[in-house]
């Protein structure tokens, strides 16, 4: 889904689709736009094709990948670009937002120093051995021998 389709949605619908409030989405777009302009300002005359996706569409594609667990090929097909391009785009958006720090979670030390109590739920996802009947190679070999006579 492209940004031009959802930009006129109400705030409630926008949040249901993207998972972010409109202000947060716009803040992320500002960070990405600043980084994009900073990277491309050095090369005034840049060779190659221009990006087919706007900054908003790049962020929206990243949110689709993170929220919906869609594959790169599905996202690329919905935006009409190659799978490798969507991979590079999502990786760039993730790295840019992480490096900026505006969307970072506090570290362990900050959590230990605060007076807020957290409740954790642990899920045991360890591997368990599945009992299977033992292989009996003697029967298989005998069956093969009987068929060859």
C-alpha positions in Angstrom: 0.0 0.0 0.0 1.4 3.4 -0.9 1.4 6.4 1.3 -0.7 8.5 -1.1 -3.5 6.0 -0.4 -3.4 6.4 3.4 -2.4 10.0 3.9 -6.0 11.2 4.0 -7.1 8.6 6.5 -8.3 9.6 10.0 -5.8 9.4 12.8 -7.4 6.3 14.1 -7.3 4.5 10.7 -3.8 5.7 10.1 -2.6 4.2 13.3 -4.4 0.9 12.7 -2.7 0.6 9.3 0.8 1.8 10.1 1.0 1.0 13.8 2.3 4.6 14.5 0.6 7.8 15.4 0.7 10.3 12.6 3.1 12.6 14.6 5.5 9.7 15.1 5.4 8.7 11.5 6.1 12.3 10.5 9.0 12.5 12.9 10.5 9.4 11.3 10.0 10.9 7.9 11.8 14.0 9.0 14.8 12.0 10.2 14.9 9.9 7.0 14.6 13.0 4.8 17.4 14.8 6.6 19.7 11.7 6.3 18.7 11.3 2.6 19.4 14.9 1.8 22.7 14.8 3.7 23.9 11.7 1.8 22.9 13.1 -1.6 23.9 16.7 -1.1 27.5 15.8 -1.7 26.8 14.7 -5.2 25.0 17.6 -6.8 25.1 15.9 -10.2 24.3 12.3 -9.4 24.4 9.6 -11.9 21.9 6.8 -12.0 18.1 6.5 -11.7 16.2 8.4 -9.1 14.4 6.4 -6.4 10.9 5.2 -7.4 9.8 5.3 -3.8 9.3 8.4 -1.8 10.6 8.6 1.8 7.1 8.0 3.1 6.8 4.8 1.0 10.1 3.6 2.1 9.1 4.0 5.8 5.7 2.4 5.0 7.4 -0.6 3.3 9.6 -1.0 6.4 6.6 -1.0 8.7 4.9 -3.6 6.6 7.9 -5.8 6.8 8.2 -5.4 10.6 4.5 -5.5 11.5 3.1 -8.0 9.1 6.0 -10.4 8.6 5.7 -10.1 4.9 8.5 -11.3 2.7 10.6 -9.0 0.6 9.2 -10.5 -2.6 5.6 -9.7 -1.5 6.5 -6.1 -0.5 8.5 -5.6 -3.7 5.6 -6.9 -5.8 3.2 -4.5 -4.1 5.5 -1.5 -4.7 6.5 -2.6 -8.2 10.3 -2.8 -7.6 12.9 -5.5 -7.4 13.3 -7.6 -4.3 16.9 -6.6 -3.9 15.9 -2.9 -3.9 13.3 -3.4 -1.3 15.8 -5.2 0.9 18.3 -2.3 0.6 15.5 0.2 1.3 14.3 -1.5 4.4 17.9 -2.0 5.7 18.6 1.7 5.1 15.5 2.8 6.9 16.1 0.5 9.9 19.8 1.6 10.2 19.0 5.3 9.8 16.4 5.2 12.5 18.5 3.2 14.9 21.5 5.4 14.4 19.5 8.5 15.0 18.5 7.4 18.5 15.1 9.1 18.6 13.4 5.7 18.5 15.8 3.8 20.8 14.7 1.9 23.8 16.5 2.6 27.1 19.4 0.3 27.9 19.6 -2.2 30.8 21.2 0.3 33.2 18.5 2.9 32.6 15.9 0.2 33.4 17.7 -0.8 36.6 18.0 2.8 37.8 14.3 3.6 37.3 11.6 3.0 39.9 9.2 1.4 37.5 8.4 -2.2 38.1 8.2 -4.4 35.0 6.4 -7.7 34.7 8.0 -10.3 32.4 6.4 -13.4 30.9 8.9 -16.1 29.8 8.0 -18.6 27.2 9.8 -21.9 27.2 10.7 -22.6 23.5 13.4 -25.2 24.1 13.7 -28.1 21.7 12.2 -31.4 22.8 13.2 -34.9 21.6 10.7 -36.6 19.5 10.5 -40.3 20.0 10.5 -42.2 16.7 10.6 -45.9 16.0 14.1 -47.2 15.5 15.2 -47.8 12.0 15.6 -51.4 11.1 17.9 -51.7 8.2 17.7 -55.5 8.1 14.0 -55.5 6.9 14.8 -52.9 4.2 17.7 -54.9 2.8 15.8 -58.2 2.9 12.9 -56.6 1.0 15.3 -55.3 -1.6 16.9 -58.7 -2.1 13.6 -60.5 -2.5 12.6 -58.1 -5.3 15.7 -58.7 -7.3 15.3 -62.5 -7.6 
